[in-house]
Amino acid sequence: MKHSTTETGCVDPPIPPKEHNLTMDYENGTEVALAEVVSYSCKEGHSFIEEPGLTHFEVVCLENGTFENPKYWKGCTPPSGNLI
């Protein structure tokens, strides 16, 4: 997916795969300033599979007006331990 750019920031950060059970702290259509971040965290009651103590991870709005793309999306598992 192509992400929108502006001269002063980024809009439309990468959307995580639905099956990874992630949420992001971004309001659709808002601009994120250059060098600022969008945070991704597990949905309530879920925890990161590979790093259970992790609370969130971030992607940065780069100087070229695009978001960095995660090379690997961290997945979250529900309390039962089964990845949905």
MODELLER restraints for C-alpha pairs under 7 A, 6 or more apart:
rsr = mdl.restraints
at = mdl.atoms
rsr.add(forms.Gaussian(group=physical.xy_distance, feature=features.Distance(at['CA:3:A'], at['CA:11:A']), mean=6.92, stdev=0.5))
rsr.add(forms.Gaussian(group=physical.xy_distance, feature=features.Distance(at['CA:3:A'], at['CA:12:A']), mean=5.53, stdev=0.5))
rsr.add(forms.Gaussian(group=physical.xy_distance, feature=features.Distance(at['CA:3:A'], at['CA:13:A']), mean=6.53, stdev=0.5))
rsr.add(forms.Gaussian(group=physical.xy_distance, feature=features.Distance(at['CA:3:A'], at['CA:66:A']), mean=6.57, stdev=0.5))
rsr.add(forms.Gaussian(group=physical.xy_distance, feature=features.Distance(at['CA:4:A'], at['CA:10:A']), mean=6.51, stdev=0.5))
rsr.add(forms.Gaussian(group=physical.xy_distance, feature=features.Distance(at['CA:4:A'], at['CA:11:A']), mean=5.37, stdev=0.5))
rsr.add(forms.Gaussian(group=physical.xy_distance, feature=features.Distance(at['CA:4:A'], at['CA:12:A']), mean=5.89, stdev=0.5))
rsr.add(forms.Gaussian(group=physical.xy_distance, feature=features.Distance(at['CA:5:A'], at['CA:11:A']), mean=6.04, stdev=0.5))
rsr.add(forms.Gaussian(group=physical.xy_distance, feature=features.Distance(at['CA:5:A'], at['CA:65:A']), mean=4.95, stdev=0.5))
rsr.add(forms.Gaussian(group=physical.xy_distance, feature=features.Distance(at['CA:5:A'], at['CA:66:A']), mean=5.75, stdev=0.5))
rsr.add(forms.Gaussian(group=physical.xy_distance, feature=features.Distance(at['CA:6:A'], at['CA:65:A']), mean=5.93, stdev=0.5))
rsr.add(forms.Gaussian(group=physical.xy_distance, feature=features.Distance(at['CA:7:A'], at['CA:65:A']), mean=6.55, stdev=0.5))
rsr.add(forms.Gaussian(group=physical.xy_distance, feature=features.Distance(at['CA:8:A'], at['CA:33:A']), mean=6.19, stdev=0.5))
rsr.add(forms.Gaussian(group=physical.xy_distance, feature=features.Distance(at['CA:8:A'], at['CA:34:A']), mean=6.31, stdev=0.5))
rsr.add(forms.Gaussian(group=physical.xy_distance, feature=features.Distance(at['CA:9:A'], at['CA:31:A']), mean=5.99, stdev=0.5))
rsr.add(forms.Gaussian(group=physical.xy_distance, feature=features.Distance(at['CA:9:A'], at['CA:32:A']), mean=5.31, stdev=0.5))
rsr.add(forms.Gaussian(group=physical.xy_distance, feature=features.Distance(at['CA:9:A'], at['CA:33:A']), mean=4.26, stdev=0.5))
rsr.add(forms.Gaussian(group=physical.xy_distance, feature=features.Distance(at['CA:9:A'], at['CA:34:A']), mean=4.64, stdev=0.5))
rsr.add(forms.Gaussian(group=physical.xy_distance, feature=features.Distance(at['CA:9:A'], at['CA:61:A']), mean=6.72, stdev=0.5))
rsr.add(forms.Gaussian(group=physical.xy_distance, feature=features.Distance(at['CA:9:A'], at['CA:65:A']), mean=5.27, stdev=0.5))
rsr.add(forms.Gaussian(group=physical.xy_distance, feature=features.Distance(at['CA:10:A'], at['CA:31:A']), mean=5.49, stdev=0.5))
rsr.add(forms.Gaussian(group=physical.xy_distance, feature=features.Distance(at['CA:10:A'], at['CA:32:A']), mean=5.13, stdev=0.5))
rsr.add(forms.Gaussian(group=physical.xy_distance, feature=features.Distance(at['CA:10:A'], at['CA:33:A']), mean=6.49, stdev=0.5))
rsr.add(forms.Gaussian(group=physical.xy_distance, feature=features.Distance(at['CA:10:A'], at['CA:34:A']), mean=6.90, stdev=0.5))
rsr.add(forms.Gaussian(group=physical.xy_distance, feature=features.Distance(at['CA:10:A'], at['CA:61:A']), mean=5.85, stdev=0.5))
rsr.add(forms.Gaussian(group=physical.xy_distance, feature=features.Distance(at['CA:10:A'], at['CA:65:A']), mean=5.13, stdev=0.5))
rsr.add(forms.Gaussian(group=physical.xy_distance, feature=features.Distance(at['CA:10:A'], at['CA:66:A']), mean=5.57, stdev=0.5))
rsr.add(forms.Gaussian(group=physical.xy_distance, feature=features.Distance(at['CA:10:A'], at['CA:67:A']), mean=6.59, stdev=0.5))
rsr.add(forms.Gaussian(group=physical.xy_distance, feature=features.Distance(at['CA:11:A'], at['CA:29:A']), mean=6.22, stdev=0.5))
rsr.add(forms.Gaussian(group=physical.xy_distance, feature=features.Distance(at['CA:11:A'], at['CA:30:A']), mean=6.16, stdev=0.5))
rsr.add(forms.Gaussian(group=physical.xy_distance, feature=features.Distance(at['CA:11:A'], at['CA:31:A']), mean=4.92, stdev=0.5))
rsr.add(forms.Gaussian(group=physical.xy_distance, feature=features.Distance(at['CA:11:A'], at['CA:32:A']), mean=6.21, stdev=0.5))
rsr.add(forms.Gaussian(group=physical.xy_distance, feature=features.Distance(at['CA:12:A'], at['CA:29:A']), mean=6.68, stdev=0.5))
rsr.add(forms.Gaussian(group=physical.xy_distance, feature=features.Distance(at['CA:13:A'], at['CA:67:A']), mean=6.01, stdev=0.5))
rsr.add(forms.Gaussian(group=physical.xy_distance, feature=features.Distance(at['CA:14:A'], at['CA:69:A']), mean=6.62, stdev=0.5))
rsr.add(forms.Gaussian(group=physical.xy_distance, feature=features.Distance(at['CA:16:A'], at['CA:22:A']), mean=6.69, stdev=0.5))
rsr.add(forms.Gaussian(group=physical.xy_distance, feature=features.Distance(at['CA:16:A'], at['CA:73:A']), mean=6.89, stdev=0.5))
rsr.add(forms.Gaussian(group=physical.xy_distance, feature=features.Distance(at['CA:19:A'], at['CA:84:A']), mean=5.95, stdev=0.5))
rsr.add(forms.Gaussian(group=physical.xy_distance, feature=features.Distance(at['CA:20:A'], at['CA:75:A']), mean=4.38, stdev=0.5))
rsr.add(forms.Gaussian(group=physical.xy_distance, feature=features.Distance(at['CA:20:A'], at['CA:76:A']), mean=5.51, stdev=0.5))
rsr.add(forms.Gaussian(group=physical.xy_distance, feature=features.Distance(at['CA:21:A'], at['CA:42:A']), mean=5.98, stdev=0.5))
rsr.add(forms.Gaussian(group=physical.xy_distance, feature=features.Distance(at['CA:21:A'], at['CA:43:A']), mean=5.75, stdev=0.5))
rsr.add(forms.Gaussian(group=physical.xy_distance, feature=features.Distance(at['CA:21:A'], at['CA:75:A']), mean=6.72, stdev=0.5))
rsr.add(forms.Gaussian(group=physical.xy_distance, feature=features.Distance(at['CA:21:A'], at['CA:76:A']), mean=5.53, stdev=0.5))
rsr.add(forms.Gaussian(group=physical.xy_distance, feature=features.Distance(at['CA:22:A'], at['CA:40:A']), mean=6.26, stdev=0.5))
rsr.add(forms.Gaussian(group=physical.xy_distance, feature=features.Distance(at['CA:22:A'], at['CA:41:A']), mean=5.50, stdev=0.5))
rsr.add(forms.Gaussian(group=physical.xy_distance, feature=features.Distance(at['CA:22:A'], at['CA:42:A']), mean=4.58, stdev=0.5))
rsr.add(forms.Gaussian(group=physical.xy_distance, feature=features.Distance(at['CA:22:A'], at['CA:43:A']), mean=5.50, stdev=0.5))
rsr.add(forms.Gaussian(group=physical.xy_distance, feature=features.Distance(at['CA:22:A'], at['CA:76:A']), mean=6.86, stdev=0.5))
rsr.add(forms.Gaussian(group=physical.xy_distance, feature=features.Distance(at['CA:23:A'], at['CA:40:A']), mean=5.53, stdev=0.5))
rsr.add(forms.Gaussian(group=physical.xy_distance, feature=features.Distance(at['CA:23:A'], at['CA:41:A']), mean=5.46, stdev=0.5))
rsr.add(forms.Gaussian(group=physical.xy_distance, feature=features.Distance(at['CA:23:A'], at['CA:42:A']), mean=6.11, stdev=0.5))
rsr.add(forms.Gaussian(group=physical.xy_distance, feature=features.Distance(at['CA:23:A'], at['CA:43:A']), mean=5.90, stdev=0.5))
rsr.add(forms.Gaussian(group=physical.xy_distance, feature=features.Distance(at['CA:24:A'], at['CA:38:A']), mean=6.81, stdev=0.5))
rsr.add(forms.Gaussian(group=physical.xy_distance, feature=features.Distance(at['CA:24:A'], at['CA:39:A']), mean=5.56, stdev=0.5))
rsr.add(forms.Gaussian(group=physical.xy_distance, feature=features.Distance(at['CA:24:A'], at['CA:40:A']), mean=4.32, stdev=0.5))
rsr.add(forms.Gaussian(group=physical.xy_distance, feature=features.Distance(at['CA:24:A'], at['CA:41:A']), mean=6.35, stdev=0.5))
rsr.add(forms.Gaussian(group=physical.xy_distance, feature=features.Distance(at['CA:25:A'], at['CA:38:A']), mean=6.07, stdev=0.5))
rsr.add(forms.Gaussian(group=physical.xy_distance, feature=features.Distance(at['CA:25:A'], at['CA:39:A']), mean=5.57, stdev=0.5))
rsr.add(forms.Gaussian(group=physical.xy_distance, feature=features.Distance(at['CA:25:A'], at['CA:40:A']), mean=6.62, stdev=0.5))
rsr.add(forms.Gaussian(group=physical.xy_distance, feature=features.Distance(at['CA:26:A'], at['CA:38:A']), mean=6.45, stdev=0.5))
rsr.add(forms.Gaussian(group=physical.xy_distance, feature=features.Distance(at['CA:32:A'], at['CA:61:A']), mean=6.84, stdev=0.5))
rsr.add(forms.Gaussian(group=physical.xy_distance, feature=features.Distance(at['CA:33:A'], at['CA:61:A']), mean=6.85, stdev=0.5))
rsr.add(forms.Gaussian(group=physical.xy_distance, feature=features.Distance(at['CA:34:A'], at['CA:61:A']), mean=5.12, stdev=0.5))
rsr.add(forms.Gaussian(group=physical.xy_distance, feature=features.Distance(at['CA:34:A'], at['CA:62:A']), mean=5.88, stdev=0.5))
rsr.add(forms.Gaussian(group=physical.xy_distance, feature=features.Distance(at['CA:34:A'], at['CA:63:A']), mean=5.79, stdev=0.5))
rsr.add(forms.Gaussian(group=physical.xy_distance, feature=features.Distance(at['CA:34:A'], at['CA:65:A']), mean=6.77, stdev=0.5))
rsr.add(forms.Gaussian(group=physical.xy_distance, feature=features.Distance(at['CA:35:A'], at['CA:60:A']), mean=5.86, stdev=0.5))
rsr.add(forms.Gaussian(group=physical.xy_distance, feature=features.Distance(at['CA:35:A'], at['CA:61:A']), mean=5.08, stdev=0.5))
rsr.add(forms.Gaussian(group=physical.xy_distance, feature=features.Distance(at['CA:35:A'], at['CA:62:A']), mean=5.77, stdev=0.5))
rsr.add(forms.Gaussian(group=physical.xy_distance, feature=features.Distance(at['CA:35:A'], at['CA:63:A']), mean=6.83, stdev=0.5))
rsr.add(forms.Gaussian(group=physical.xy_distance, feature=features.Distance(at['CA:36:A'], at['CA:60:A']), mean=5.76, stdev=0.5))
rsr.add(forms.Gaussian(group=physical.xy_distance, feature=features.Distance(at['CA:36:A'], at['CA:61:A']), mean=5.65, stdev=0.5))
rsr.add(forms.Gaussian(group=physical.xy_distance, feature=features.Distance(at['CA:37:A'], at['CA:58:A']), mean=5.96, stdev=0.5))
rsr.add(forms.Gaussian(group=physical.xy_distance, feature=features.Distance(at['CA:37:A'], at['CA:59:A']), mean=5.44, stdev=0.5))
rsr.add(forms.Gaussian(group=physical.xy_distance, feature=features.Distance(at['CA:37:A'], at['CA:60:A']), mean=4.41, stdev=0.5))
rsr.add(forms.Gaussian(group=physical.xy_distance, feature=features.Distance(at['CA:37:A'], at['CA:61:A']), mean=6.04, stdev=0.5))
rsr.add(forms.Gaussian(group=physical.xy_distance, feature=features.Distance(at['CA:38:A'], at['CA:58:A']), mean=5.53, stdev=0.5))
rsr.add(forms.Gaussian(group=physical.xy_distance, feature=features.Distance(at['CA:38:A'], at['CA:59:A']), mean=5.52, stdev=0.5))
rsr.add(forms.Gaussian(group=physical.xy_distance, feature=features.Distance(at['CA:38:A'], at['CA:60:A']), mean=6.64, stdev=0.5))
rsr.add(forms.Gaussian(group=physical.xy_distance, feature=features.Distance(at['CA:39:A'], at['CA:56:A']), mean=6.35, stdev=0.5))
rsr.add(forms.Gaussian(group=physical.xy_distance, feature=features.Distance(at['CA:39:A'], at['CA:57:A']), mean=5.66, stdev=0.5))
rsr.add(forms.Gaussian(group=physical.xy_distance, feature=features.Distance(at['CA:39:A'], at['CA:58:A']), mean=4.37, stdev=0.5))
rsr.add(forms.Gaussian(group=physical.xy_distance, feature=features.Distance(at['CA:39:A'], at['CA:59:A']), mean=6.67, stdev=0.5))
rsr.add(forms.Gaussian(group=physical.xy_distance, feature=features.Distance(at['CA:40:A'], at['CA:56:A']), mean=5.42, stdev=0.5))
rsr.add(forms.Gaussian(group=physical.xy_distance, feature=features.Distance(at['CA:40:A'], at['CA:57:A']), mean=5.41, stdev=0.5))
rsr.add(forms.Gaussian(group=physical.xy_distance, feature=features.Distance(at['CA:40:A'], at['CA:58:A']), mean=6.02, stdev=0.5))
rsr.add(forms.Gaussian(group=physical.xy_distance, feature=features.Distance(at['CA:41:A'], at['CA:55:A']), mean=6.20, stdev=0.5))
rsr.add(forms.Gaussian(group=physical.xy_distance, feature=features.Distance(at['CA:41:A'], at['CA:56:A']), mean=4.36, stdev=0.5))
rsr.add(forms.Gaussian(group=physical.xy_distance, feature=features.Distance(at['CA:41:A'], at['CA:57:A']), mean=6.66, stdev=0.5))
rsr.add(forms.Gaussian(group=physical.xy_distance, feature=features.Distance(at['CA:42:A'], at['CA:48:A']), mean=6.71, stdev=0.5))
rsr.add(forms.Gaussian(group=physical.xy_distance, feature=features.Distance(at['CA:42:A'], at['CA:76:A']), mean=5.73, stdev=0.5))
rsr.add(forms.Gaussian(group=physical.xy_distance, feature=features.Distance(at['CA:45:A'], at['CA:78:A']), mean=6.21, stdev=0.5))
rsr.add(forms.Gaussian(group=physical.xy_distance, feature=features.Distance(at['CA:45:A'], at['CA:79:A']), mean=6.02, stdev=0.5))
rsr.add(forms.Gaussian(group=physical.xy_distance, feature=features.Distance(at['CA:46:A'], at['CA:76:A']), mean=5.80, stdev=0.5))
rsr.add(forms.Gaussian(group=physical.xy_distance, feature=features.Distance(at['CA:46:A'], at['CA:77:A']), mean=5.22, stdev=0.5))
rsr.add(forms.Gaussian(group=physical.xy_distance, feature=features.Distance(at['CA:46:A'], at['CA:78:A']), mean=4.25, stdev=0.5))
rsr.add(forms.Gaussian(group=physical.xy_distance, feature=features.Distance(at['CA:46:A'], at['CA:79:A']), mean=5.74, stdev=0.5))
rsr.add(forms.Gaussian(group=physical.xy_distance, feature=features.Distance(at['CA:47:A'], at['CA:76:A']), mean=5.09, stdev=0.5))
rsr.add(forms.Gaussian(group=physical.xy_distance, feature=features.Distance(at['CA:47:A'], at['CA:77:A']), mean=5.48, stdev=0.5))
rsr.add(forms.Gaussian(group=physical.xy_distance, feature=features.Distance(at['CA:47:A'], at['CA:78:A']), mean=6.64, stdev=0.5))
rsr.add(forms.Gaussian(group=physical.xy_distance, feature=features.Distance(at['CA:48:A'], at['CA:54:A']), mean=6.48, stdev=0.5))
rsr.add(forms.Gaussian(group=physical.xy_distance, feature=features.Distance(at['CA:48:A'], at['CA:74:A']), mean=6.86, stdev=0.5))
rsr.add(forms.Gaussian(group=physical.xy_distance, feature=features.Distance(at['CA:48:A'], at['CA:75:A']), mean=5.83, stdev=0.5))
rsr.add(forms.Gaussian(group=physical.xy_distance, feature=features.Distance(at['CA:48:A'], at['CA:76:A']), mean=4.29, stdev=0.5))
rsr.add(forms.Gaussian(group=physical.xy_distance, feature=features.Distance(at['CA:48:A'], at['CA:77:A']), mean=6.27, stdev=0.5))
rsr.add(forms.Gaussian(group=physical.xy_distance, feature=features.Distance(at['CA:49:A'], at['CA:75:A']), mean=5.88, stdev=0.5))
rsr.add(forms.Gaussian(group=physical.xy_distance, feature=features.Distance(at['CA:49:A'], at['CA:76:A']), mean=5.34, stdev=0.5))
rsr.add(forms.Gaussian(group=physical.xy_distance, feature=features.Distance(at['CA:49:A'], at['CA:77:A']), mean=5.83, stdev=0.5))
rsr.add(forms.Gaussian(group=physical.xy_distance, feature=features.Distance(at['CA:59:A'], at['CA:67:A']), mean=6.57, stdev=0.5))
rsr.add(forms.Gaussian(group=physical.xy_distance, feature=features.Distance(at['CA:59:A'], at['CA:68:A']), mean=5.79, stdev=0.5))
rsr.add(forms.Gaussian(group=physical.xy_distance, feature=features.Distance(at['CA:60:A'], at['CA:67:A']), mean=5.63, stdev=0.5))
rsr.add(forms.Gaussian(group=physical.xy_distance, feature=features.Distance(at['CA:60:A'], at['CA:68:A']), mean=5.69, stdev=0.5))
rsr.add(forms.Gaussian(group=physical.xy_distance, feature=features.Distance(at['CA:61:A'], at['CA:67:A']), mean=4.40, stdev=0.5))
rsr.add(forms.Gaussian(group=physical.xy_distance, feature=features.Distance(at['CA:61:A'], at['CA:68:A']), mean=6.50, stdev=0.5))
rsr.add(forms.Gaussian(group=physical.xy_distance, feature=features.Distance(at['CA:62:A'], at['CA:68:A']), mean=6.50, stdev=0.5))
rsr.add(forms.Gaussian(group=physical.xy_distance, feature=features.Distance(at['CA:77:A'], at['CA:83:A']), mean=4.78, stdev=0.5))
